Amino acid sequence: MPSMTTPDRTRTPLPGISSRAYEHPADRSALVAMRSLTGFDSVLKRTSGLFSERRLRLMFLASAVRTSETQFRGLYDMGRDSAYILDLARIPEVYVQQDPKVYAMAIGFDEPFIVVSTGCLDLLDEEELRFVIGHETAHILSGHAVYGTMLQILTRLATRVAWIPLGYIGLRVIVAALEEWARKAEMSADRGGLLAGQDPEAALRALMKLAGGSRLHEMNIEAFLDQAREYDTAGDVRDGLLKVLNLLGTTHPFAVTRVAELDRWRRSGDYDRILTGDYPRRTDDHNAKISDEVKAAAASYRESWSQSQDPFIGVLRDVAEGAVNAGERIFNRFSRREN
């Protein structure tokens, strides 16, 4: 096994890459819309409180281990490399927290940092960890923390007004929409993690281990992809409804879905195209149009519906198509007013 203190191979840097290069269309349309609202980020930061970010940083500084050239050097190098490849202006700090649970997260607005559990370190090998650090770095580049905070605020608010039926129902609709966005944001970060690590097999292994644990010799990527296809096609309309209900309250897609989606994106050619330098630049982000991104999101959903063999999706396809068309019309009107 190569030393964790030095990169085992050269990876392709992506200077000036825009997060739009890897974001899922449904994630990207929401982000472009939110970024177009002048002052939105500032208002949300004040709402959530800058002191909470300071408090969290102090808490991890006191209770976790901050990686450096003398502490968890391999993880420190991965954070540095991911920031270099995705061209972040600032290298995020990486903390290791003692916890047998497997997780990693990006925290903060102004100076985001990454936290990795010891459970994650114990579960994953070097290249799989590099994918995870890249995943969290992609969250930072996309600014997902800002919008994830909005989801947390609304979720807490929904529980406080649960005794008001209409108010609760209205908030739950908004929260459900934000949860759908959050799941797509995770798919975006998976793509960003793959771009940072540039090892497709390691990325798929890491996601598979989230489902099956450390016994990699007992698992097989192709069999797991077959399992994903079976999940998509299995059962009748009732099972399709249960799949939807199982997602309520979740902000992460299921492991089989993440593996299948990342593998599909890699095979689509987008991954190789980005590595050759064919990707949108941050300098052009201000030219991104809401209407174009909404159309791309609608096309993405239509494509997923057409490819899905889920009987429940077939039943809802016409209804969903009508909702997407209505959404496109609304955003087109909004876009004309903005122009």
N, C-alpha and C positions, 0 to 999 in steps of 0.2 A: 504494500500500500504506500503511495507517495506521501511525503511529509506534508503535514497540514500547515507548515509555516511558509511554504512556497507554492505558487500555482503549478499544477501538474502539466499544464499546456497553455498555449496562447489562445486567448479568446478575442473575438472581434469587437472592438469598441464601436459604439453607436453615437457619435458626436451630434449633439443638438436634437436628439430624437424626441418627438412629441409623444406624449402618452396616448394620443389618438392612434398611433401606429399599432398598438396591441390591445386597446380597449374593445370589449364586446360592444357591438352597435347599440344595444339597449342601455348599456352603461354610458357610452360616449354621448348619446343624445341627451341624457339627463345632465351630464356634466357640462356640456356645451351650453345648455339652457340655463343652468344655475350660474355658470361663470359670466353669462351675458347680463345678469341682473346686477347692476352697479351697486357695490357696497354690500352685497349679500354675504360674502365671507366675513366682512368686518362685523356685521350685525350678529351673525351666528357665533362668532368668537366672543362677543360681549355677552351673548345669551348664555353660553356654556361656561363662561368665566375663565379668564386667563390664569387666575390663581390655581384652578384645578390642575392645569398643566404643570405649573411650578410645583404644586404639592406632589403630583405623581412622580416628577423627576427626582425630587428630594427623597421620596419614599424608596424608589429603586436604587438611588445612590446610597441609601442607608442600609437596604436589606438585600440587595442583589450584588452581583459581581460585574463591574464594567470591563468589557474586553479592552485589551490594549496590546502593546508589543510584549508585555510581560504577563498578561492574564488572558487565557483562552486565545492565544495568538492566532490559531487557525481560523477561528470565528471572526476575529478582528480583521484578518486579511480578506475574508469573504465579504464583509461589510464594505471594506475599502474597494475591493474589486467590483462589486455590484454597483456602487455609486459611480465608479469610473466608467464602466461599460454603458450604464444608462445616463451618464453625463449629468449627475446631480451637482449642483453648485457647492453643496456642503455634504460631507460624509456623516451619515447619522450614527450616533452612538449605539452600540449594541450591548445589552445587559443579559446576563444569564441568571435566571431565577430558579431556586430550588423548588421543584414541584414535579411529582411523578406523572402528572397529567401532561399530555402531549399538546403543546400549543406554541404559537409565535404570534406576535402582534406588533403593529406600528402605532405609536401613540404621539399625539401632539399636533399643534398647528404651526407655530413659528419655528420651532426647532425640534422636529419629530425625531423620535428614537425608537429603537427596536428592542423587544424583549423576547427571549427564547427560553423555554423551560428546560430543565435538565432531563425531563421525560423525552423531549424532542431530541436532545443530544444523544440520549441512550438508544433511541429507536432508529435513527437515520445514520447512513454513512456519510462520508465527506461530500460527495457530489450531490447527494440528496439534500444535505444541509445547505449547500450552495444554492440550490433551487429555492429552498424556503427563505433564505436571506434575500434572494432576488425577488421573490414574491412580495415580501414586506417592503422592499425598496420600491417596487412598482406601485404599491399602495401609496407610498409617500409622493412619488412623482405625479400620480394622478390626483392627489389631494383628497383621497377617499375619506380621510379622518374627519374632515369638515362635515361631509354629508352623512357619514356614519354617526356622528354626534347628533345630528338632527333626528335620526332614527331613534336614538336612545332617549332623547328629550321627549319625542312624541309618544314613545312606548310608555314611559313613566307617566306622562300626562293622561294617557288612555286609562291607566289603572286608577288614577285619581278621580276620573269622572265616570267610572263604571256604573255608578248609581243613576246616571242620567242616560236613559236608553238611546235617545237620538244622538246626543253628543258622543257617546261611546261608539256607536255604529259608524258615525262619520269619521272619527279618528281611526278606528280600526281599518277602514277602507284605505286611508292615507298610509297607515303603518304597513298594511299588507302590500301596497304599491312600493313602499320604500324597502321592504324586505325582499321583494322581487328584484329591485335595483341592486341591493346588497349582494344577492346571489350572483347576479351578472358581474358585479364588481370583483367578486372572488375569481370568476373565470378570467376577467381581465388580468388580475394579478398573477394568475397561473401562467398566462402567456408571457407577462413581463418577467416572471421568474425563470421561464425557459430561455428567454433572450439573455438574461444575465448569466445563467449557468451554462447554456449552450450544450446541454447533454440531455437529449430527449428521453433516453431510456431511464436516466436517473430521476427526471421529473415525474415520469409515469410510476416509477417504483415508489417514490415518496408518497404520492397520492394513494397508491394501492396499500401501502403500509398503514395509512390512517384507518383503513378498514380492517386489515388482517394482522397488524402487529409486526413483530420483528422476525418471525420465522419465514424469511424470504425464500428459503429452499423448498418450502411447502406451497409456494404461490407461483403463478405464471401470468404474465401480462396479457398474452393472447386469450387465455381462459377468462381473465377478468374482463376483457373487452367483450367476449362472448356473453358474459354475465350482464354487462351493460345493455347489450342488444336484447337479451331476454327480458330485462327489466322494462325496456321500452315496449316490447311487443306482448308480454305475458298478460293473461287475464282478459276480462271483458270490461264493459263500461263501468261496472261497480269497482273493479280494481283501479281503473283510471281515476275515478273520483277519490278513492282512498289515497292514491299517490299525491293528489293535490292537497288533501287534508293533512297528510303527513308533513307537508312543507310549511304549514301554517306555524308561525312563530319561529321559523328558522332563518338565519342569515347566511348560511353556507349550503351549497348544493351537496347532494349525497356523493360519496366517493366514486361510485361507478359512473355517475354523470360527469364529474370533473375529469376523470381519466378519459372518457369517451370524447368529451368536448375538446380537451387539449390535444388529443391524438388527431381528431378531425381537423383542428386548426393547423397543426403542423403539416398534415398531408395535403392541405389546401394549397400550399405553396407560399403562403404569407410569411411564414417563418424564414424560409430560405431567401425570399425576396428582401426581407428586412436586413438580413445579414450581408447581402450584397450592396447595401446602402440605399435601397429604394424604399424610403419611408418618409412620412410627413415630418417637417421640422417645427420646433417650438416657435421659431420666428414667424411662422405662418398661422399660429393658433388663432390670432385675432381675426383672420379671414374665414374661420369656420362658421358656417351658417346653420342655425337651428333647424330650418326646414330640411336641409340636406341630410343632417344627422338623423332627424326623425324618420325620413324616408328610408334611410339605411337600416334603422332599427326595425321599421315595419317589414322591410324586405327580409331581414334576418329571421323575424318571427314567422313570416310566411314560409320561408325555406324550411325552418325546423318543423312546422306543422305538416308540410308536404312530405318530409322525410320520415316523420314519426309514424309508427305502426300502431300506436296506442288507440284503442277503440274510442276512448273517452275524448281524445283530441279530435277524432273524426266527427263526433257528435257536436262538439263545440266550435268546430272550425268556422262555420258560417257566422255564428255570433261573434267570435273573436275577430273575424275579418271585418265585420261591421264596426266594431269598437276601434280597430286600428285605423280604418278609413276616417272615422270621426275624429280621432286624434290627429291624423295628418291634416285635416281641414282646419282644426283649431290652431295648430302650430303654424300653418300657412298664413292664416289671418294675422296671428301674432307677429310673424316675420315681416309681413307687408307693413304693419304699423311701425315696426322697428326701423324699417328701411325708409 
